[in-house]
Amino acid sequence: MSTTLTVTGMSCEHCEARVEDALSEVSGVTSATADRESESATVEGEAAVETLVAAVEDAGYDASAHS
């Protein structure tokens, strides 16, 4: 399953890596990619959207389910 989140606050490659690392640590996630230019992160695997949003917010960025 693929989930896309809107992530704001990323300004550099380090930010992208930090978001990717935070998402990758969530149980059930098989891969995660973040893109600061599109302000999004795409996650593969089985994890609740609420858990993914919380992981990104814990890393210091704003996140929401992509609409």
CHARMM-style PDB file with segment names, atoms N, HN, CA, C and O in Angstrom:
ATOM      1  N   MET     1       0.843  -1.176   0.000  1.00  0.00      PROA
ATOM      2  CA  MET     1       0.000   0.000   0.000  1.00  0.00      PROA
ATOM      3  C   MET     1       0.889   1.240   0.000  1.00  0.00      PROA
ATOM      4  O   MET     1       1.910   1.279   0.687  1.00  0.00      PROA
ATOM      5  N   SER     2       0.508   2.226  -0.752  1.00  0.00      PROA
ATOM      6  HN  SER     2      -0.321   2.195  -1.310  1.00  0.00      PROA
ATOM      7  CA  SER     2       1.254   3.474  -0.843  1.00  0.00      PROA
ATOM      8  C   SER     2       0.440   4.599  -0.211  1.00  0.00      PROA
ATOM      9  O   SER     2      -0.756   4.738  -0.469  1.00  0.00      PROA
ATOM     10  N   THR     3       1.104   5.395   0.619  1.00  0.00      PROA
ATOM     11  HN  THR     3       2.075   5.281   0.829  1.00  0.00      PROA
ATOM     12  CA  THR     3       0.473   6.528   1.271  1.00  0.00      PROA
ATOM     13  C   THR     3       1.294   7.774   0.984  1.00  0.00      PROA
ATOM     14  O   THR     3       2.520   7.756   1.087  1.00  0.00      PROA
ATOM     15  N   THR     4       0.614   8.855   0.623  1.00  0.00      PROA
ATOM     16  HN  THR     4      -0.382   8.870   0.540  1.00  0.00      PROA
ATOM     17  CA  THR     4       1.305  10.121   0.395  1.00  0.00      PROA
ATOM     18  C   THR     4       0.873  11.119   1.458  1.00  0.00      PROA
ATOM     19  O   THR     4      -0.316  11.304   1.717  1.00  0.00      PROA
ATOM     20  N   LEU     5       1.864  11.754   2.063  1.00  0.00      PROA
ATOM     21  HN  LEU     5       2.830  11.604   1.852  1.00  0.00      PROA
ATOM     22  CA  LEU     5       1.610  12.785   3.062  1.00  0.00      PROA
ATOM     23  C   LEU     5       2.072  14.136   2.539  1.00  0.00      PROA
ATOM     24  O   LEU     5       3.018  14.217   1.757  1.00  0.00      PROA
ATOM     25  N   THR     6       1.408  15.183   2.969  1.00  0.00      PROA
ATOM     26  HN  THR     6       0.639  15.117   3.605  1.00  0.00      PROA
ATOM     27  CA  THR     6       1.889  16.537   2.732  1.00  0.00      PROA
ATOM     28  C   THR     6       2.791  16.879   3.915  1.00  0.00      PROA
ATOM     29  O   THR     6       2.379  16.785   5.071  1.00  0.00      PROA
ATOM     30  N   VAL     7       4.028  17.278   3.610  1.00  0.00      PROA
ATOM     31  HN  VAL     7       4.362  17.355   2.671  1.00  0.00      PROA
ATOM     32  CA  VAL     7       4.994  17.598   4.663  1.00  0.00      PROA
ATOM     33  C   VAL     7       5.546  18.996   4.395  1.00  0.00      PROA
ATOM     34  O   VAL     7       6.095  19.255   3.324  1.00  0.00      PROA
ATOM     35  N   THR     8       5.402  19.884   5.356  1.00  0.00      PROA
ATOM     36  HN  THR     8       4.956  19.673   6.226  1.00  0.00      PROA
ATOM     37  CA  THR     8       5.926  21.231   5.205  1.00  0.00      PROA
ATOM     38  C   THR     8       7.051  21.458   6.200  1.00  0.00      PROA
ATOM     39  O   THR     8       7.096  20.836   7.261  1.00  0.00      PROA
ATOM     40  N   GLY     9       7.947  22.346   5.846  1.00  0.00      PROA
ATOM     41  HN  GLY     9       7.910  22.852   4.984  1.00  0.00      PROA
ATOM     42  CA  GLY     9       9.051  22.693   6.717  1.00  0.00      PROA
ATOM     43  C   GLY     9      10.394  22.133   6.279  1.00  0.00      PROA
ATOM     44  O   GLY     9      11.421  22.466   6.869  1.00  0.00      PROA
ATOM     45  N   MET    10      10.405  21.279   5.245  1.00  0.00      PROA
ATOM     46  HN  MET    10       9.570  21.009   4.766  1.00  0.00      PROA
ATOM     47  CA  MET    10      11.674  20.742   4.745  1.00  0.00      PROA
ATOM     48  C   MET    10      12.332  21.791   3.851  1.00  0.00      PROA
ATOM     49  O   MET    10      11.689  22.348   2.960  1.00  0.00      PROA
ATOM     50  N   SER    11      13.629  22.061   4.094  1.00  0.00      PROA
ATOM     51  HN  SER    11      14.152  21.610   4.818  1.00  0.00      PROA
ATOM     52  CA  SER    11      14.302  23.081   3.297  1.00  0.00      PROA
ATOM     53  C   SER    11      15.599  22.595   2.655  1.00  0.00      PROA
ATOM     54  O   SER    11      16.226  23.337   1.899  1.00  0.00      PROA
ATOM     55  N   CYS    12      16.012  21.351   2.948  1.00  0.00      PROA
ATOM     56  HN  CYS    12      15.503  20.748   3.563  1.00  0.00      PROA
ATOM     57  CA  CYS    12      17.285  20.861   2.418  1.00  0.00      PROA
ATOM     58  C   CYS    12      17.284  19.333   2.355  1.00  0.00      PROA
ATOM     59  O   CYS    12      16.330  18.683   2.782  1.00  0.00      PROA
ATOM     60  N   GLU    13      18.359  18.778   1.820  1.00  0.00      PROA
ATOM     61  HN  GLU    13      19.134  19.306   1.473  1.00  0.00      PROA
ATOM     62  CA  GLU    13      18.468  17.326   1.732  1.00  0.00      PROA
ATOM     63  C   GLU    13      18.476  16.675   3.109  1.00  0.00      PROA
ATOM     64  O   GLU    13      17.935  15.585   3.291  1.00  0.00      PROA
ATOM     65  N   HSD    14      19.091  17.346   4.073  1.00  0.00      PROA
ATOM     66  HN  HSD    14      19.532  18.232   3.925  1.00  0.00      PROA
ATOM     67  CA  HSD    14      19.116  16.817   5.438  1.00  0.00      PROA
ATOM     68  C   HSD    14      17.690  16.682   5.977  1.00  0.00      PROA
ATOM     69  O   HSD    14      17.370  15.702   6.649  1.00  0.00      PROA
ATOM     70  N   CYS    15      16.846  17.654   5.686  1.00  0.00      PROA
ATOM     71  HN  CYS    15      17.106  18.450   5.140  1.00  0.00      PROA
ATOM     72  CA  CYS    15      15.451  17.602   6.125  1.00  0.00      PROA
ATOM     73  C   CYS    15      14.743  16.396   5.504  1.00  0.00      PROA
ATOM     74  O   CYS    15      14.029  15.664   6.189  1.00  0.00      PROA
ATOM     75  N   GLU    16      14.946  16.201   4.215  1.00  0.00      PROA
ATOM     76  HN  GLU    16      15.526  16.796   3.658  1.00  0.00      PROA
ATOM     77  CA  GLU    16      14.341  15.052   3.542  1.00  0.00      PROA
ATOM     78  C   GLU    16      14.785  13.753   4.197  1.00  0.00      PROA
ATOM     79  O   GLU    16      13.966  12.872   4.461  1.00  0.00      PROA
ATOM     80  N   ALA    17      16.083  13.635   4.459  1.00  0.00      PROA
ATOM     81  HN  ALA    17      16.748  14.351   4.244  1.00  0.00      PROA
ATOM     82  CA  ALA    17      16.620  12.421   5.076  1.00  0.00      PROA
ATOM     83  C   ALA    17      16.033  12.213   6.469  1.00  0.00      PROA
ATOM     84  O   ALA    17      15.739  11.084   6.862  1.00  0.00      PROA
ATOM     85  N   ARG    18      15.866  13.286   7.200  1.00  0.00      PROA
ATOM     86  HN  ARG    18      16.105  14.203   6.880  1.00  0.00      PROA
ATOM     87  CA  ARG    18      15.308  13.186   8.554  1.00  0.00      PROA
ATOM     88  C   ARG    18      13.868  12.675   8.513  1.00  0.00      PROA
ATOM     89  O   ARG    18      13.483  11.834   9.326  1.00  0.00      PROA
ATOM     90  N   VAL    19      13.076  13.179   7.574  1.00  0.00      PROA
ATOM     91  HN  VAL    19      13.389  13.862   6.914  1.00  0.00      PROA
ATOM     92  CA  VAL    19      11.694  12.720   7.418  1.00  0.00      PROA
ATOM     93  C   VAL    19      11.681  11.251   6.978  1.00  0.00      PROA
ATOM     94  O   VAL    19      10.911  10.449   7.507  1.00  0.00      PROA
ATOM     95  N   GLU    20      12.522  10.908   6.021  1.00  0.00      PROA
ATOM     96  HN  GLU    20      13.147  11.559   5.591  1.00  0.00      PROA
ATOM     97  CA  GLU    20      12.586   9.527   5.553  1.00  0.00      PROA
ATOM     98  C   GLU    20      12.974   8.580   6.683  1.00  0.00      PROA
ATOM     99  O   GLU    20      12.388   7.506   6.823  1.00  0.00      PROA
ATOM    100  N   ASP    21      13.953   8.972   7.486  1.00  0.00      PROA
ATOM    101  HN  ASP    21      14.429   9.844   7.372  1.00  0.00      PROA
ATOM    102  CA  ASP    21      14.379   8.140   8.613  1.00  0.00      PROA
ATOM    103  C   ASP    21      13.246   7.958   9.622  1.00  0.00      PROA
ATOM    104  O   ASP    21      13.012   6.852  10.111  1.00  0.00      PROA
ATOM    105  N   ALA    22      12.552   9.042   9.926  1.00  0.00      PROA
ATOM    106  HN  ALA    22      12.742   9.940   9.530  1.00  0.00      PROA
ATOM    107  CA  ALA    22      11.452   8.974  10.894  1.00  0.00      PROA
ATOM    108  C   ALA    22      10.357   8.043  10.403  1.00  0.00      PROA
ATOM    109  O   ALA    22       9.819   7.247  11.174  1.00  0.00      PROA
ATOM    110  N   LEU    23      10.027   8.142   9.122  1.00  0.00      PROA
ATOM    111  HN  LEU    23      10.464   8.788   8.496  1.00  0.00      PROA
ATOM    112  CA  LEU    23       8.988   7.287   8.566  1.00  0.00      PROA
ATOM    113  C   LEU    23       9.439   5.836   8.491  1.00  0.00      PROA
ATOM    114  O   LEU    23       8.646   4.926   8.731  1.00  0.00      PROA
ATOM    115  N   SER    24      10.696   5.614   8.162  1.00  0.00      PROA
ATOM    116  HN  SER    24      11.341   6.353   7.967  1.00  0.00      PROA
ATOM    117  CA  SER    24      11.220   4.254   8.037  1.00  0.00      PROA
ATOM    118  C   SER    24      11.220   3.512   9.371  1.00  0.00      PROA
ATOM    119  O   SER    24      11.194   2.281   9.395  1.00  0.00      PROA
ATOM    120  N   GLU    25      11.248   4.239  10.463  1.00  0.00      PROA
ATOM    121  HN  GLU    25      11.268   5.239  10.444  1.00  0.00      PROA
ATOM    122  CA  GLU    25      11.250   3.623  11.788  1.00  0.00      PROA
ATOM    123  C   GLU    25       9.861   3.161  12.227  1.00  0.00      PROA
ATOM    124  O   GLU    25       9.736   2.440  13.217  1.00  0.00      PROA
ATOM    125  N   VAL    26       8.824   3.564  11.507  1.00  0.00      PROA
ATOM    126  HN  VAL    26       8.926   4.150  10.702  1.00  0.00      PROA
ATOM    127  CA  VAL    26       7.461   3.165  11.854  1.00  0.00      PROA
ATOM    128  C   VAL    26       7.265   1.698  11.472  1.00  0.00      PROA
ATOM    129  O   VAL    26       7.614   1.282  10.367  1.00  0.00      PROA
ATOM    130  N   SER    27       6.714   0.939  12.378  1.00  0.00      PROA
ATOM    131  HN  SER    27       6.430   1.277  13.276  1.00  0.00      PROA
ATOM    132  CA  SER    27       6.456  -0.478  12.137  1.00  0.00      PROA
ATOM    133  C   SER    27       5.532  -0.648  10.932  1.00  0.00      PROA
ATOM    134  O   SER    27       4.491   0.003  10.837  1.00  0.00      PROA
ATOM    135  N   GLY    28       5.925  -1.532  10.016  1.00  0.00      PROA
ATOM    136  HN  GLY    28       6.770  -2.061  10.093  1.00  0.00      PROA
ATOM    137  CA  GLY    28       5.116  -1.812   8.834  1.00  0.00      PROA
ATOM    138  C   GLY    28       5.549  -1.054   7.591  1.00  0.00      PROA
ATOM    139  O   GLY    28       5.094  -1.364   6.490  1.00  0.00      PROA
ATOM    140  N   VAL    29       6.426  -0.059   7.748  1.00  0.00      PROA
ATOM    141  HN  VAL    29       6.796   0.193   8.642  1.00  0.00      PROA
ATOM    142  CA  VAL    29       6.898   0.729   6.606  1.00  0.00      PROA
ATOM    143  C   VAL    29       8.046  -0.021   5.934  1.00  0.00      PROA
ATOM    144  O   VAL    29       9.007  -0.421   6.591  1.00  0.00      PROA
ATOM    145  N   THR    30       7.934  -0.207   4.610  1.00  0.00      PROA
ATOM    146  HN  THR    30       7.153   0.118   4.077  1.00  0.00      PROA
ATOM    147  CA  THR    30       8.999  -0.891   3.869  1.00  0.00      PROA
ATOM    148  C   THR    30       9.919   0.095   3.158  1.00  0.00      PROA
ATOM    149  O   THR    30      11.087  -0.214   2.922  1.00  0.00      PROA
ATOM    150  N   SER    31       9.408   1.279   2.812  1.00  0.00      PROA
ATOM    151  HN  SER    31       8.459   1.530   3.003  1.00  0.00      PROA
ATOM    152  CA  SER    31      10.245   2.329   2.226  1.00  0.00      PROA
ATOM    153  C   SER    31       9.550   3.678   2.373  1.00  0.00      PROA
ATOM    154  O   SER    31       8.327   3.769   2.484  1.00  0.00      PROA
ATOM    155  N   ALA    32      10.381   4.727   2.368  1.00  0.00      PROA
ATOM    156  HN  ALA    32      11.375   4.653   2.277  1.00  0.00      PROA
ATOM    157  CA  ALA    32       9.842   6.085   2.481  1.00  0.00      PROA
ATOM    158  C   ALA    32      10.740   7.036   1.710  1.00  0.00      PROA
ATOM    159  O   ALA    32      11.966   6.960   1.793  1.00  0.00      PROA
ATOM    160  N   THR    33      10.113   7.934   0.958  1.00  0.00      PROA
ATOM    161  HN  THR    33       9.117   7.995   0.891  1.00  0.00      PROA
ATOM    162  CA  THR    33      10.859   8.966   0.247  1.00  0.00      PROA
ATOM    163  C   THR    33      10.188  10.309   0.515  1.00  0.00      PROA
ATOM    164  O   THR    33       8.962  10.415   0.553  1.00  0.00      PROA
ATOM    165  N   ALA    34      11.018  11.329   0.699  1.00  0.00      PROA
ATOM    166  HN  ALA    34      12.014  11.243   0.668  1.00  0.00      PROA
ATOM    167  CA  ALA    34      10.512  12.675   0.946  1.00  0.00      PROA
ATOM    168  C   ALA    34      11.047  13.602  -0.137  1.00  0.00      PROA
ATOM    169  O   ALA    34      12.168  13.431  -0.616  1.00  0.00      PROA
ATOM    170  N   ASP    35      10.239  14.583  -0.517  1.00  0.00      PROA
ATOM    171  HN  ASP    35       9.328  14.722  -0.128  1.00  0.00      PROA
ATOM    172  CA  ASP    35      10.630  15.550  -1.542  1.00  0.00      PROA
ATOM    173  C   ASP    35      10.237  16.943  -1.071  1.00  0.00      PROA
ATOM    174  O   ASP    35       9.055  17.279  -0.999  1.00  0.00      PROA
ATOM    175  N   ARG    36      11.251  17.751  -0.751  1.00  0.00      PROA
ATOM    176  HN  ARG    36      12.211  17.479  -0.810  1.00  0.00      PROA
ATOM    177  CA  ARG    36      10.972  19.092  -0.217  1.00  0.00      PROA
ATOM    178  C   ARG    36      10.319  19.995  -1.252  1.00  0.00      PROA
ATOM    179  O   ARG    36       9.523  20.864  -0.895  1.00  0.00      PROA
ATOM    180  N   GLU    37      10.640  19.805  -2.524  1.00  0.00      PROA
ATOM    181  HN  GLU    37      11.286  19.098  -2.814  1.00  0.00      PROA
ATOM    182  CA  GLU    37      10.082  20.686  -3.558  1.00  0.00      PROA
ATOM    183  C   GLU    37       8.586  20.477  -3.743  1.00  0.00      PROA
ATOM    184  O   GLU    37       7.850  21.435  -3.983  1.00  0.00      PROA
ATOM    185  N   SER    38       8.132  19.235  -3.633  1.00  0.00      PROA
ATOM    186  HN  SER    38       8.730  18.458  -3.438  1.00  0.00      PROA
ATOM    187  CA  SER    38       6.694  18.974  -3.759  1.00  0.00      PROA
ATOM    188  C   SER    38       6.003  18.963  -2.393  1.00  0.00      PROA
ATOM    189  O   SER    38       4.790  18.768  -2.302  1.00  0.00      PROA
ATOM    190  N   GLU    39       6.797  19.175  -1.325  1.00  0.00      PROA
ATOM    191  HN  GLU    39       7.781  19.333  -1.399  1.00  0.00      PROA
ATOM    192  CA  GLU    39       6.288  19.156   0.044  1.00  0.00      PROA
ATOM    193  C   GLU    39       5.490  17.891   0.317  1.00  0.00      PROA
ATOM    194  O   GLU    39       4.364  17.942   0.812  1.00  0.00      PROA
ATOM    195  N   SER    40       6.102  16.742  -0.020  1.00  0.00      PROA
ATOM    196  HN  SER    40       7.016  16.701  -0.422  1.00  0.00      PROA
ATOM    197  CA  SER    40       5.400  15.490   0.180  1.00  0.00      PROA
ATOM    198  C   SER    40       6.354  14.377   0.598  1.00  0.00      PROA
ATOM    199  O   SER    40       7.572  14.476   0.452  1.00  0.00      PROA
ATOM    200  N   ALA    41       5.757  13.326   1.119  1.00  0.00      PROA
ATOM    201  HN  ALA    41       4.767  13.245   1.238  1.00  0.00      PROA
ATOM    202  CA  ALA    41       6.484  12.099   1.426  1.00  0.00      PROA
ATOM    203  C   ALA    41       5.602  10.938   0.991  1.00  0.00      PROA
ATOM    204  O   ALA    41       4.391  10.944   1.212  1.00  0.00      PROA
ATOM    205  N   THR    42       6.224   9.945   0.370  1.00  0.00      PROA
ATOM    206  HN  THR    42       7.208   9.940   0.190  1.00  0.00      PROA
ATOM    207  CA  THR    42       5.514   8.759  -0.069  1.00  0.00      PROA
ATOM    208  C   THR    42       6.033   7.571   0.722  1.00  0.00      PROA
ATOM    209  O   THR    42       7.240   7.352   0.832  1.00  0.00      PROA
ATOM    210  N   VAL    43       5.101   6.817   1.266  1.00  0.00      PROA
ATOM    211  HN  VAL    43       4.121   6.995   1.177  1.00  0.00      PROA
ATOM    212  CA  VAL    43       5.442   5.699   2.134  1.00  0.00      PROA
ATOM    213  C   VAL    43       4.841   4.422   1.560  1.00  0.00      PROA
ATOM    214  O   VAL    43       3.671   4.388   1.179  1.00  0.00      PROA
ATOM    215  N   GLU    44       5.657   3.377   1.504  1.00  0.00      PROA
ATOM    216  HN  GLU    44       6.608   3.405   1.814  1.00  0.00      PROA
ATOM    217  CA  GLU    44       5.194   2.056   1.093  1.00  0.00      PROA
ATOM    218  C   GLU    44       5.120   1.181   2.331  1.00  0.00      PROA
ATOM    219  O   GLU    44       6.001   1.229   3.189  1.00  0.00      PROA
ATOM    220  N   GLY    45       4.069   0.385   2.420  1.00  0.00      PROA
ATOM    221  HN  GLY    45       3.352   0.347   1.723  1.00  0.00      PROA
ATOM    222  CA  GLY    45       3.928  -0.537   3.535  1.00  0.00      PROA
ATOM    223  C   GLY    45       2.578  -0.392   4.202  1.00  0.00      PROA
ATOM    224  O   GLY    45       1.697   0.333   3.740  1.00  0.00      PROA
ATOM    225  N   GLU    46       2.449  -1.106   5.301  1.00  0.00      PROA
ATOM    226  HN  GLU    46       3.165  -1.695   5.676  1.00  0.00      PROA
ATOM    227  CA  GLU    46       1.198  -1.125   6.051  1.00  0.00      PROA
ATOM    228  C   GLU    46       1.385  -0.382   7.363  1.00  0.00      PROA
ATOM    229  O   GLU    46       1.907  -0.943   8.326  1.00  0.00      PROA
ATOM    230  N   ALA    47       0.966   0.863   7.407  1.00  0.00      PROA
ATOM    231  HN  ALA    47       0.541   1.319   6.624  1.00  0.00      PROA
ATOM    232  CA  ALA    47       1.029   1.652   8.637  1.00  0.00      PROA
ATOM    233  C   ALA    47      -0.130   2.650   8.619  1.00  0.00      PROA
ATOM    234  O   ALA    47      -0.513   3.155   7.564  1.00  0.00      PROA
ATOM    235  N   ALA    48      -0.670   2.921   9.783  1.00  0.00      PROA
ATOM    236  HN  ALA    48      -0.358   2.511  10.640  1.00  0.00      PROA
ATOM    237  CA  ALA    48      -1.779   3.868   9.891  1.00  0.00      PROA
ATOM    238  C   ALA    48      -1.302   5.278   9.568  1.00  0.00      PROA
ATOM    239  O   ALA    48      -0.212   5.684   9.972  1.00  0.00      PROA
ATOM    240  N   VAL    49      -2.121   6.010   8.841  1.00  0.00      PROA
ATOM    241  HN  VAL    49      -3.006   5.680   8.512  1.00  0.00      PROA
ATOM    242  CA  VAL    49      -1.777   7.382   8.457  1.00  0.00      PROA
ATOM    243  C   VAL    49      -1.491   8.231   9.690  1.00  0.00      PROA
ATOM    244  O   VAL    49      -0.564   9.042   9.690  1.00  0.00      PROA
ATOM    245  N   GLU    50      -2.280   8.046  10.731  1.00  0.00      PROA
ATOM    246  HN  GLU    50      -3.032   7.387  10.731  1.00  0.00      PROA
ATOM    247  CA  GLU    50      -2.091   8.822  11.951  1.00  0.00      PROA
ATOM    248  C   GLU    50      -0.706   8.571  12.551  1.00  0.00      PROA
ATOM    249  O   GLU    50      -0.081   9.492  13.078  1.00  0.00      PROA
ATOM    250  N   THR    51      -0.232   7.339  12.473  1.00  0.00      PROA
ATOM    251  HN  THR    51      -0.739   6.591  12.045  1.00  0.00      PROA
ATOM    252  CA  THR    51       1.086   6.990  13.001  1.00  0.00      PROA
ATOM    253  C   THR    51       2.181   7.636  12.164  1.00  0.00      PROA
ATOM    254  O   THR    51       3.182   8.106  12.703  1.00  0.00      PROA
ATOM    255  N   LEU    52       1.993   7.661  10.848  1.00  0.00      PROA
ATOM    256  HN  LEU    52       1.179   7.279  10.410  1.00  0.00      PROA
ATOM    257  CA  LEU    52       2.971   8.284   9.957  1.00  0.00      PROA
ATOM    258  C   LEU    52       3.050   9.791  10.205  1.00  0.00      PROA
ATOM    259  O   LEU    52       4.139  10.359  10.285  1.00  0.00      PROA
ATOM    260  N   VAL    53       1.893  10.425  10.324  1.00  0.00      PROA
ATOM    261  HN  VAL    53       1.009   9.963  10.259  1.00  0.00      PROA
ATOM    262  CA  VAL    53       1.853  11.870  10.595  1.00  0.00      PROA
ATOM    263  C   VAL    53       2.549  12.175  11.920  1.00  0.00      PROA
ATOM    264  O   VAL    53       3.318  13.131  12.015  1.00  0.00      PROA
ATOM    265  N   ALA    54       2.283  11.371  12.930  1.00  0.00      PROA
ATOM    266  HN  ALA    54       1.659  10.594  12.853  1.00  0.00      PROA
ATOM    267  CA  ALA    54       2.906  11.577  14.238  1.00  0.00      PROA
ATOM    268  C   ALA    54       4.427  11.440  14.159  1.00  0.00      PROA
ATOM    269  O   ALA    54       5.149  12.198  14.809  1.00  0.00      PROA
ATOM    270  N   ALA    55       4.919  10.486  13.373  1.00  0.00      PROA
ATOM    271  HN  ALA    55       4.333   9.871  12.846  1.00  0.00      PROA
ATOM    272  CA  ALA    55       6.362  10.283  13.231  1.00  0.00      PROA
ATOM    273  C   ALA    55       7.023  11.501  12.596  1.00  0.00      PROA
ATOM    274  O   ALA    55       8.095  11.928  13.027  1.00  0.00      PROA
ATOM    275  N   VAL    56       6.382  12.059  11.573  1.00  0.00      PROA
ATOM    276  HN  VAL    56       5.512  11.712  11.223  1.00  0.00      PROA
ATOM    277  CA  VAL    56       6.931  13.249  10.912  1.00  0.00      PROA
ATOM    278  C   VAL    56       6.903  14.440  11.865  1.00  0.00      PROA
ATOM    279  O   VAL    56       7.865  15.204  11.938  1.00  0.00      PROA
ATOM    280  N   GLU    57       5.812  14.595  12.584  1.00  0.00      PROA
ATOM    281  HN  GLU    57       5.030  13.975  12.525  1.00  0.00      PROA
ATOM    282  CA  GLU    57       5.710  15.716  13.525  1.00  0.00      PROA
ATOM    283  C   GLU    57       6.732  15.577  14.651  1.00  0.00      PROA
ATOM    284  O   GLU    57       7.299  16.574  15.097  1.00  0.00      PROA
ATOM    285  N   ASP    58       6.969  14.350  15.111  1.00  0.00      PROA
ATOM    286  HN  ASP    58       6.508  13.541  14.748  1.00  0.00      PROA
ATOM    287  CA  ASP    58       7.984  14.124  16.148  1.00  0.00      PROA
ATOM    288  C   ASP    58       9.376  14.493  15.639  1.00  0.00      PROA
ATOM    289  O   ASP    58      10.250  14.857  16.427  1.00  0.00      PROA
ATOM    290  N   ALA    59       9.585  14.401  14.315  1.00  0.00      PROA
ATOM    291  HN  ALA    59       8.875  14.106  13.675  1.00  0.00      PROA
ATOM    292  CA  ALA    59      10.874  14.764  13.715  1.00  0.00      PROA
ATOM    293  C   ALA    59      11.002  16.277  13.527  1.00  0.00      PROA
ATOM    294  O   ALA    59      12.069  16.769  13.160  1.00  0.00      PROA
ATOM    295  N   GLY    60       9.915  17.017  13.777  1.00  0.00      PROA
ATOM    296  HN  GLY    60       9.048  16.618  14.075  1.00  0.00      PROA
ATOM    297  CA  GLY    60       9.989  18.475  13.733  1.00  0.00      PROA
ATOM    298  C   GLY    60       9.379  19.132  12.513  1.00  0.00      PROA
ATOM    299  O   GLY    60       9.659  20.298  12.234  1.00  0.00      PROA
ATOM    300  N   TYR    61       8.555  18.408  11.784  1.00  0.00      PROA
ATOM    301  HN  TYR    61       8.328  17.461  12.011  1.00  0.00      PROA
ATOM    302  CA  TYR    61       7.937  18.949  10.569  1.00  0.00      PROA
ATOM    303  C   TYR    61       6.432  18.826  10.664  1.00  0.00      PROA
ATOM    304  O   TYR    61       5.918  18.004  11.423  1.00  0.00      PROA
ATOM    305  N   ASP    62       5.725  19.636   9.901  1.00  0.00      PROA
ATOM    306  HN  ASP    62       6.142  20.304   9.285  1.00  0.00      PROA
ATOM    307  CA  ASP    62       4.267  19.566   9.864  1.00  0.00      PROA
ATOM    308  C   ASP    62       3.855  18.557   8.800  1.00  0.00      PROA
ATOM    309  O   ASP    62       4.417  18.533   7.705  1.00  0.00      PROA
ATOM    310  N   ALA    63       2.878  17.732   9.125  1.00  0.00      PROA
ATOM    311  HN  ALA    63       2.422  17.752  10.015  1.00  0.00      PROA
ATOM    312  CA  ALA    63       2.417  16.711   8.179  1.00  0.00      PROA
ATOM    313  C   ALA    63       0.917  16.546   8.258  1.00  0.00      PROA
ATOM    314  O   ALA    63       0.295  16.789   9.292  1.00  0.00      PROA
ATOM    315  N   SER    64       0.348  16.124   7.135  1.00  0.00      PROA
ATOM    316  HN  SER    64       0.853  15.926   6.295  1.00  0.00      PROA
ATOM    317  CA  SER    64      -1.062  15.819   7.078  1.00  0.00      PROA
ATOM    318  C   SER    64      -1.287  14.815   5.954  1.00  0.00      PROA
ATOM    319  O   SER    64      -0.460  14.659   5.056  1.00  0.00      PROA
ATOM    320  N   ALA    65      -2.427  14.142   6.029  1.00  0.00      PROA
ATOM    321  HN  ALA    65      -3.100  14.268   6.758  1.00  0.00      PROA
ATOM    322  CA  ALA    65      -2.774  13.209   4.970  1.00  0.00      PROA
ATOM    323  C   ALA    65      -2.959  13.999   3.684  1.00  0.00      PROA
ATOM    324  O   ALA    65      -3.597  15.052   3.678  1.00  0.00      PROA
ATOM    325  N   HSD    66      -2.403  13.493   2.609  1.00  0.00      PROA
ATOM    326  HN  HSD    66      -1.884  12.638   2.614  1.00  0.00      PROA
ATOM    327  CA  HSD    66      -2.471  14.170   1.311  1.00  0.00      PROA
ATOM    328  C   HSD    66      -3.906  14.113   0.805  1.00  0.00      PROA
ATOM    329  O   HSD    66      -4.518  13.045   0.765  1.00  0.00      PROA
ATOM    330  N   SER    67      -4.433  15.262   0.422  1.00  0.00      PROA
ATOM    331  HN  SER    67      -3.936  16.129   0.455  1.00  0.00      PROA
ATOM    332  CA  SER    67      -5.807  15.286  -0.080  1.00  0.00      PROA
ATOM    333  C   SER    67      -5.857  15.578  -1.560  1.00  0.00      PROA
ATOM    334  OT1 SER    67      -6.941  15.634  -2.141  1.00  0.00      PROA
TER     335      SER     67
END
